[in-house]
Amino acid sequence: MLPLVALVGRPNVGKSTLFNALTRSRDALVHDEPGVTRDRHYGVCRREGMRPFGLVDTGGLSGEEEGLAGATARQARAAVEEAELVLFVVDGREGPSSLDEEILAWLRRSGRGFFLVVNKTDGIDIAAALAEYARFGATKVIPVAAAHQRGVPELIDAIVPELPEVAEPEADGEDPGRIRIAFIGRPNVGKSTLVNRLLGEERMIASDVPGTTRDSIAVDLSRDGRDYRLIDTAGLRRRARVEEAVEKFSAFKTLQAIEDCQVAVVMLDAGEGVTDQDATVLGHVLDAGRALVIAVNKWDNQDTYQKEQAQVLLARKLSFAEWAERVQISAKHGSGLRELFRAIHRAHASATREFSTAEVTKALEIAVQSFPPPVQRGHAAKLKFAHPGGSNPPTFIVHGNRLRTLSESYRRYLENFFRKRFRLIGTPIRFVFKEGDNPYEGKKNVLTERQIARKRRLIRHVKRGK
């Protein structure tokens, strides 16, 4: 593992901005509103010619120990415990505060080495700003302006010598054998609770307050000999109800997580059924073409009659995605998780399956023989052959003539036929219909002189006959 550096400080001092500057990314959600970051967010700082190191961004410490502020503080303390070095970020414009002094005292008690990073030094007297923090007695004080990348190279040069030398991992890219799973849903359906249950620790802040999770957090997990990347996302609401700028950024990060994942687990509340917000979330997943598993959470809170009613309502309202498996779980108590992972494996295997042109064309021939395309305006479409066009979702390209006349019902028939023949579970299927180009389109048939003379003789012959 890479050595880890933790960023801590009070709210709104620029920790997430500095995290993005060090990692050269936009992974951390940044906004002027204090308290945007709540969970731990990990990344890697890489520069040419230097040893890489890990970074963990934490939420702002407000000095409170109750509610969300207390949960955020526990996340920050956990980050400091696993870090080799701490970057104590302060605000160079506002100067030191009593809360900064409390955080300083806590860092000294923790025994971790730390640098004092004075941020937001652009446009001010840097010497004066550093003088205000001289009484903190920090051995390393580094001024930066993270928003403008000023002082960041000097900060990196100071960090690397303080970290132990470890072997760098062989590859930084995505592990092809690691299944990327995104947990999607509206606010307060138990996404963070489920991720914590799978990890066996309080990795995410779980609360009854809707909208607790604001950023998309990715965590690696090994379970039963297989590797996964779990992505906990912010709750999605209908666009008309998204008002705050932070919530808009959170929604964007969630949509990005849907695009990046291989399997989307959409979580529903068993007590509330499928709401309009749930339909909106499912629509985003279907538009992205990702493999889908529907997890009905809080199933243990329902009695027998409520469970029966929930099953009927789910079957009726989810008829447009009946190919997606539904699993009843309890994120709080851990029931149904084995069945959930089995459904995830089936959906992933179907979404990433590779096909040959021969088997796809054979399936098309059988489908057409069993139910030929209907005649439209005196003509019927002719489906000649097909070949695979990609995976996740499985895509089939069909070639033929008059394919524009294919009705929507016949296209659904082809989808259901291919799904049944290839046993595709938990993944949408896409068809791309391509018609052959007419080689004579746009070309005028020019007659030769001999053909013109023959045409005239024919016309005279016809007139004499009349």
Secondary structure, 3 states (H helix, E strand, C coil): CCCEEEEECCCCCCHHHHHHHHHCCCCCCCCCCCCCCCCCEEEEECCCCCCCEEEEECCCCCCCCCHHHHHHHHHHHHHHHHCCEEEEEEECCCCCCHHHHHHHHHHHHHCCCEEEEEECCCCCCHHHHHHHCHHHCCCCEEECEHHHCECHHHHHHHHHHHCCCCCCCCCCCCCCCCEEEEEECCCCCCHHHHHHHHHCCCCCCCCCCCCCCCCCEEEEEEECCEEEEEEECCCCCCHHHCCCHHHHHHHHHHHHHHHHCCEEEEEEECCCECCHHHHHHHHHHHHHCCEEEEEEECHHHCCHHHHHHHHHHHHHHCHHHCCCEEEECECCCCECHHHHHHHHHHHHHHHCCCCCHHHHHHHHHHHHHHCCCCEECCEECEEEEEEEEECCCCEEEEEEECHHHCCHHHHHHHHHHHHHHHCCCCCCCEEEEEECCCCCCCCCCCCCHHHHHHHHHHHHHHHHHC
